């Protein structure tokens, strides 16, 4: 069964050179090799017919040009910007959200490293364990600062099954409204409803336990296939793809994840053969 991959990175030579000149990825992750032939091979391995390409963190800043001139399918943003804890709900980013809301844009939220780049140990580059929490942080920040309600036309897609959001949002919903830090107009049900409005990709997150939680949490049609190529090794992508294909869910659910949800989210794909 063919798939549309919504979490698929590209490393043009100029980007790789710039990363190397800057001292590499501050998260501790290696800079993966990328070629057109390797890209084709992984698409064949996973049964992918179409891939939505993006540049992983750290990346260039382009918005209006990408959407209005290049007619990109959406934009990628990172979970945090600057040298401090400026996550996506910060007021400084509201003008950006206003422009994206006006275009009803798809916004792919990809994790980047936290302010503290110190590794727990030499084996724990931050993408292994810290990145999913960064995605959860950015998502809950968008909710609690009111951005998801202020800009309702933006379609936010979270990397890696939403990171820690599905696992921890009930904790926030059950605690925050009953504390001095509560947010006016955001009770438990409102927090949970906003969290379920996100879209989620399956990249590196399609093992049974994670997917069972995600499918029970997300709105129907809001879970999409992703591979995280080439940042994830081919063997890892194969492992997680097999996990996804082996899920004991109906074929209708799998087809929705593989391609129908992406075709609905990205209008350009609606008429393409899959």
Secondary structure, 3 states (H helix, E strand, C coil): CCEEEEEEECCCHHHHHHHHHCCCCCCCCCCCCCCHHHHHHHHHHHCEEEEEEECCCCCCCCCHHHHHHCCCCCEEEECEECCCCEECCCHHHHHHHHHHHHCCCEEEEECCCCCCCCCCCCCCCHHHHHHHHHHHHHHHHHHHCCHHHHCCCCEEEECHHHCCHHHHHHHHHHHHHHCCCCCCCCCHHHHHHHHHCCEEECCCCCCHHHHHHHHHHCCCCCEECCCCECCCCHHHHHHHHHHHHCCCCCHHHHHHHHHHHHHHHCHHHCCCCC
